[in-house]
Amino acid sequence: QLGPDPNSTSSQANVSNYSISNSGGDFSNATLKTYENPGFGLSIVYPSSWAGIQLRADPFSQTNTSIVAIFEAPRENLSDSYRENLILSVQGPLEDTISLDEYTQNSLNAFRSMSDRISILESSPSTLSGLPAHEITYTSGLQNLTLKKMQIFTIINDNTAYVVTFGTEESQFNKYMPVIMKMVNSLRIDQQAIG
């Protein structure tokens, strides 16, 4: 159940339900929810069968995480060892300005230095909420699993990174991509929310 950050004094998130019958993919005839977080200027549509967890409502409260919300697919069966997920993160506002190119290089360098179990498969220009963005697809290891992840990020106001990360078992990546791309394409970022 999507809910407010338990450490927050007030909830700014809003969730509403509605149905779409002509979207195709796993969204076809599915009940959808809209997650809205005015503090971060975010909204995204996700399947109602997925769990939504809000970790941050206030962009200016001190926290040790950049994760704003996590959306997790239901387990496919009892032996399903990894729940596919989409994570919304916001890093900033930072003290220094940063360009999309600088952030991309920093991200690629961080991935390369993290572990020999991370392998970058693709790095290319993209868009996020109609804004210039960059997309990195990579594999990583988690215990005995090989995960495949896609991260798309953009920079707002030259100091705030909005990051979407999708993670799944490598064998499930293509199966979940239609749902994930509909979620990513539904993402809206209000550039005025964080100054």
Salt bridges, closest charged atoms under 4 A:
GLU72 OE1 - ARG83 NH1 3.46
GLU76 OE2 - LYS175 NZ 2.97
